[in-house]
């Protein structure tokens, strides 16, 4: 059962009135204390993190919080992290008594002093293709003489299995990858990508384990989600063009995927639901999802070159543009009996709107490099990302007039490793 924190709830913790981490949010992250290197897990409020491990150490057994930070993605994680958030709300609420407040103050740690998600990586990474406007734009670019969407798009969630080893939290810089490309009519060459791109996505952390052969309904799939993050699934477009047929993305995608550090629980998004894009034709029964299917989450992309003092907004989009919901994606994943594991990360695919300026990739924003973006501060232009560029994704929603934020996922592009070319 999801738990909604009242819109009029207040906290005794001193926080800014315009914070994206009010008591109604309380997003989760595992961490290490930067100085002591001790592991922890906690919930963000304002500029602080409430450390549940410290709370449990200071509290009588009856008041311990069942969230093992040494094994973040433990059995039944989705239910446990939701219950832990509910208890943290009670501790941080202005209704908490003086004894609770005194103990809780020892558990509040400045967020800037923590290394989030240190040593934690997904069990599995899967990337879907559920942004219908992105899929349509790509179809128009690369198959101009055919319908924008392939025949299967409106019948099932398209996706591919990625890898977990290069899925990193915000702050890890992206090294320009080498790859094999085929320029024009010439022979293939091995070179650093010339078309490094970002992809604006959302991601869902899985919080349950299922058995081999077990299938989940859409309703059960919704309950399997522990929380949501922002995702940037970096892409090397020129590498992808040459390698992707017939099996799809490979080295063009596997070099790096970035995710935001604060996992926003579905509990915090109750009230942010909206009707999804109409699904026509109606999906097969195992994918049927009653309205509302989507969330109204505002998404923003900024780019800052090495010469710029301030970032420039280059795109604004919204998660409501996803054609397939996360629950539908997960239900489809398990429809053949594929087991889920606590700690799987499933990404949505690129989220683009219908109009220029709402597209979720450089490929679309510059329309395959034919319409460069001008960076107003310096006059530089971009078709794809260059070394020294910092790309940042942000996301937030409003629930009953209260801002619920996802923080950001940010990385700077570093030059290719020269040793690879030997």
N, C-alpha and C positions, 0 to 999 in steps of 0.2 A: 504494500500500500504506500503510494507516494505521500510525502508530507509537505504541506504548503505552509510556509511561515507567513503570518498575517502581514498585510501591507502596512498596518499601523505599528508594527513591532519596533521597539527601540533597543539599543544596546548601551551598556554602561561603558564600553570601550570608546575612547576618544577617536573619532574618525571624521574625515571631511564629509560635508553634506552632499557633495557631488561625486563621491567615490563610486566606482563601478563594482566595488566589493562590499555592499551594505550587508546587514545581518540577514536580509532576505536572499542573498546569494550563497555565501559560504561555499565557494568551490574548493576542491580537494587537490592535494599534490603530495607525493612522497618527496623526501629531501634528505640532504646531509647538512649538518651544521658546519659552516665553512671553517671555523676555527678548531672545533673539537673532532670533526669528522665522524660524529655520532649520527646514526640514521634516525629518521623521524618520519612522521606523516601528520598532516594537519590540514586545517581549513582556513582560508584567507578571509580576514575581515579588515577593511581599510588597508593600512600599511603594515598590518601585523599578520602573523600566522599562529593559530592556536595549535600547539603540539600535543596530540592525543597521547603520545607515549609518556611525556612528562606528566600529564594529568593522571594517567593510570599509575605511575610510580608514586605519586603524591597522595593518591586516594585510597580509601578502604576498598576491599575487593568488590563489594556490592556496587561501587560507583565506577568501576573500571570500564573503559570503552573497548569493545571487542573489535579491534582493528590492528592486526599485526603488521607493523611497519617493516619487519624483517622479511615478510613475504606479502608484498602489497596486494598482489592478485591472488588472494587466498580463496578457498572454496566459498561459494555464495557471496562473492565480493559485492555484487550490486546491492543486495539486501543489507549487508553489513555497513557499507559506506553510507547508505541512506539513513540507517538507524543511528550511526555515529553522528551524522550531520544534525539530526533531530536533537540528540543529547547536547551537542555543542551549542546549538541555538539556545537551549534552556540555560546553559552555563553562562552564556554571554548576554542573555536578555537582561534588560533593566529590572526585571522581576526577581533575578537571582539574589539570594541573601548575602550578607557581608562575608560569611565563612566561605561560601563558594567563590565569591569574587576574589578574596585574598588568595585562595589556592590557584585560581585561574590566572591571576596576574603573573605567576611564576611560569606559566605555560605560554605566554605571549612572546613571540620572537619577532624582531624586525624582519620583514620579508626580504629586504635587500641583503641580509646576512646569510641567506640559505642558498644552497646549490640544489635546485629542483630536479627531480627525476634522475639524479646521479646514479649511474649503474643500473638503471631500469630500462629495459627495452621490450617492445611488444613480443608476444609469443609468435604471432603471425601478423603480416600486413597484407590487406586486400584493398585494391582501389577500384571503385565502381565508376560508372560513366553516366551518372543520373542527372546531370545538368543538360536539359533538353535544348536550351538555346546555344550552349557551347557545342553540343553534338551537331546541331543544325548548321552553325557557322563553319565548323570544320568540314562538313559535307559540302557546303557551297564552295569552299575554297578548293578542295581536292577532288571533288566529283561534280563539277559545274554542269555536266550534261545529264546528271541523274538526280532523283529526289534527294534532298538533304539528309534525311534519316534512312538508315538501312531498314529493311522490312521487319526485323525482329525487335526494333528499339521500343516500340509501344507495347510489346508483349512480355518482356522479361528484363530485369535489371542486368545490364551488361557490366562485366567486371573482369579483372585479372588478378591472379595471385602474385604478390610482390615478394619482398624479403624483409627481414626485421633488422639485419645487422647495421644498416645505414639509416634507420629511422631515429632522428635525434630531436631533443627539445630545443626550443628557441634559444638563440645565442651561439649555437654551433655554426660557424661559417661554412659556406659551401665552396668547395674547391672545383674550379672549372674542369669538367671531365674530358678525358681523351676519348675518342671513338672513331669508328670507321664511317666515313661519309663518301658520297659519290657526287662530286660537283659537276653539274651539267652532263655533257656527253663523255666526259673523261673517265679514266679508271678510278676505282676507289682509292682513297688515301686515308692514312691514320693521322689524326690531328686533333688538337683541342676543339671542342664544339664552337662553332661560330654563331649558334642560335640558342643560347642559354635562355630558358624561359621559366616563369613561375606558373603555378596553378592554384587558384583560390578555391579552397575546399573546406568542408567540415569533416570531422572524424568522430567516430563513436568507439569508446572503449567497452569491450565486452566484460561482463561481470558474473558470468555463470559458466559451468562446464556441462557439456552434454555428451552423451554416449555415441559411439560409432553406430550409425544407422538411425539415430533419433532425428525426427523432423519437428521443427517448431512452427506453430501457427503465427500469424502476424501479431496477435495479442501477446503470445508468449515471447516473441522476438522483441517486442517493445520492453518487456520486463527484463530482458537479458542485458539491456544497456545500462552500464554503470554511470556514464557521463559523456559529455561532448567536449571537443576541443576544436581549435582551428588547425587546418593542415595546409601546408605548401608542398605539393608534390612536384619538385623541380623536374624540368624536362630539357633534354637536348634535342631540339626539333630536327636538326639535320641528320643526326644519328638515327633518330626514330624513323625518318622517312625511308632510309636505306634498309634498315634491319627488320621493320615490323611485319612485313609480309613473309610467310603466311601466319605466323603464330602470335603476332602482337608485340607490345612493349617488352623490352629486355634491358640492355645496357643503357638505353636512352633515359631510363627512369630509375634504375637501381642504385645510382651513385649517391642519392640523398633524398630524404623526405623529412620535412620539419613539422613539428607540432607545437602548439601553445602550451604553456606550463600549467595552466589552471583548468582542471576538469570540472565543468559546470554540470551539476547533477540534473537529470530530468525533473526532479522535484522543484528546482528553482525556475523552470520554464513553464510551469502550469500557469496558464493565462496568456502565454505568448503563442499559442497554437493558432494557425490559420488554415483555411481550406487550401489544398494543394492545387497544382495545375490539373485541370480536368483530364482524366485518363480515358481516352477513347482510342480503340474499343475498351470495354471494361476488362480488367485483368481476369485471368483464370481464377477460380475460387480460392486456391491456396494463396493467392496474392491479394485477395480482396481486402481493402483497408478502408473502414468507415472514416468519414470526415470528422474532425480536421486531421490532415495527414502531415502538415508542414509546420515550421516555426517561422515567425517573423523576426529574423535575426539580421540586423544591419551589418554589412561587411564593407570594409574599406582597405584599399591598397595604397601604400605610399612608396615612393622611390626617392632615394637621396644619393647623388653621385659623390665621388670623393672630393669634388670641387664645391659642393653645395654646403651651406650652413644649416639649411632647414629642409625637411622632406617635402615632397610635392605629392598631393593626392592624384593618382592616375586612374583609379577606378573605384566605383561604389556599386555594390550589388546586394543581394539578399538571399538567404537560404530558402525562401519560399519559391524560388525558381527551380528547385529540384523536382523532377518528374516522378521519381520513385522515392518513397520515404525510407528512412533507415530500417524501420521494421520490415518493410517489404524486401529490402536488400538482404537482411539477415534471414528472413523466412526462405528466400530463394537460395541463399547459401546452404542452408541445412536441408533443402528439399530432396537432395540425393543422399542424405545421411552423413554429410560432412560434420564432424563434431566441432563444437565451439570450445574455446578454452578461455578462462579468465586471463585477461591481458592481451587478447587479440585486439588489433586496431583496424577498423574498417573505415575507409574514407569515401566520400560522396562522389568524387569526380568534380571537375571544374564547374563552378557556379557562375554563370553569366546571365545578365538580364537581356532584354530585347533590344536596347538602344546602345549606340556607341557611348563609351564612358562607363558602361555597366558590365563590360566584358571581363572575364576572370583570367586572362592570360595576355602576354605580349603578342602572341600569334594573332589573336583577335583584335586587340587594341590597335595594332599597327597594320592589320589586315595583311598578314603574311609579309610584313616588312615594306609594304607599298605606301604606308601613311605614317611616317615617323612621329613619335611623341617629342615635343619640344619641352625642355626643362627651363621654365621661365627665368629662374634665378641666374643661370649661367648661359643660356642660349644653346646648350648642348642638345643633341637629338639622340633618340634611341629607337631602334627597331627591335633589338633584343638586348639582354642585360650585358653590361661590360664589367670588367674587373674594377673593383672598388665600389661598385653600386651596393647600396643597402636596401633590401626589399623587406617591407613590414606589412603584415596583415593584422587587422584589428576587427573585433566583432562585439556587438552588444544588442540587447533588446530592452524594451520598456514593458514592465509588468505592473499594472495598476499605478502607473506614473513613477515607478522606481526603476532605475537603470541597473540592469543585470549584465555585467561585462565578462568577457572571455580573456581579457588581457591582450597579449599580442604574441605573434611568432615572427621573429626577425632574424636575418642573417645577412652577412656581407659576402660578396663574391670575391674569392681569392683567385689569383692566377693559377694556371695549370701547373702541375708538378713536372718540371722538365725531365726528371729521371725516367719517366715512363717511356720516352721516345727512344731510348737506347736500343 
